[in-house]
Structure formats: C-alpha cells, structure tokens
Amino acid sequence: MAVAAGEEPASARLKITEIFFSIQGEGRFSGLPTVFIRLTGCPLRCQYCDTAYAFTGGEWRTIPEILEQTASYSTSHVCVTGGEPLSQSRCVSLLRDLCDADYSVSLETSGAIDISPVDARVSRVLDIKTPGSGEFDRNLWTNIDELSEDDALKLVICDRSDYEWARSELGDRLQVPCPVFFSPSYEQLEANTLAGWILEDQLPVRLQLQLHKLLWGDVPGR
C-alpha cells in the first residue's frame, strides 16, 4: 500500500531506551498516571543530567509496536522524553500518531532543536538551558516564539547566578504565554532556598519539584 506524503511507513523505527508507566513528576500534568516513552540519544551534555543512560544503547521499535505497548496501560496521558527525543526525526511522526490515537501527549525537549514541526496538539515542555547547565550556547531562541498557552517553559536552576539570570530574562526573552517552571537542580540547590528567592522577588513562576524523585529517588524507569 502506498504511503501518503508526510507519513512514515509502518516499518519506520525509532530507537527506544524504555517505555514505562509511572506518575508524571513535572509540569502541567504532575501527579497523573502517565506512559513515558524515552527515546535514545541526545546531542547535549548538561552537567546535571539525570538520564545519561539514554545517551546510547536502546532498542529499535516501529511506531505500531510503540503504540501497542502504550495501549497496554489504562491512561490517556503519554509523555515522550529522552535524552532529546527530537534528535530522532521520526519522533515527530510518533507524536502525531499518538495524538491521532486520542492520547493527551506531552513532549519534553531541551530547546536546542526546532519545535515548529511538532503537532499542535502536543503540549511541549521547553527546557531552556541556564548558564549553569553547561549547555547555554545550545539554546535555540526562536523556539520561544513557537510556544502557546498549552505549552510550558522549564528552567533548571543550579545556583544563585542561574536564578538571577532567569529572573532578568523573565522580563525579556522569556516572556511567554504559557506557565514558567523553576526547578532546583537535584542535589545542587535546596528547594526551600529557591522558594525563598521566588517569594522575595514575587516572581510569576511556579516552583517545580520532581515528584517522581520524592517518591522513588533517582531511579531509572520510575
């Protein structure tokens, strides 16, 4: 059967690190039971990365195989993550097919790769890199203009310098129509310290803690 323009053949594959069922620990859908599809590979090397095991390895899976495993869990929420999922071009097709299957789909992306091809039905979580991440120069700033009210902007704050940079940028490049989340870098910055800074400056942001780490610690697949 012929494949329509813009569609992937059924045999098209993506490299998958893991597919698992857990509680969404971050962002707009925090607390909801969610299927996580973690794609393999990432061109960035953030100094605080907690998913370095997804840089290499993985298993090639077709999109129908991924959808079949996703359907084995009783939830309408799916999160496609990495690594950097958009480093695999076929991620865009996977996101579209998940939306077509009536899932509520979110995408966690570093902000270093153009998000404009992503289906408009996907809630995009754009992780802008702060100076403390070590990958600040990889930010693709045109992505900011692509964000809608259904998306989210995330910043992992490593220290006071990161916070002051982010606070300044809120009035400049980081003016967006969607929620902005400040997340303390795990085991680098105490959450109550970041909370105090936010309150002191009365910033219009949401403090984000990684709920899954509070529940299970820094464990892969949870």
Protein Blocks (a to p, Z undefined) as FASTA:
>chain_A
ZZdehiacfkbccddfbdcddddfehjlgoiacdddddeddfbdcfkbcklmmmggcjdd
dfklmmmmmmmpccfbdcddedjfklpmklmmmmmmmmmnopacddddehlacfklpcfk
bccddddddfklopmmmpcfklmmmpcfkbccddddfblmlmmmmmmmmmmmmpcfbdcd
ddddehkbcfklmmmmmmmnopabdddddfklmmnopaehZZ
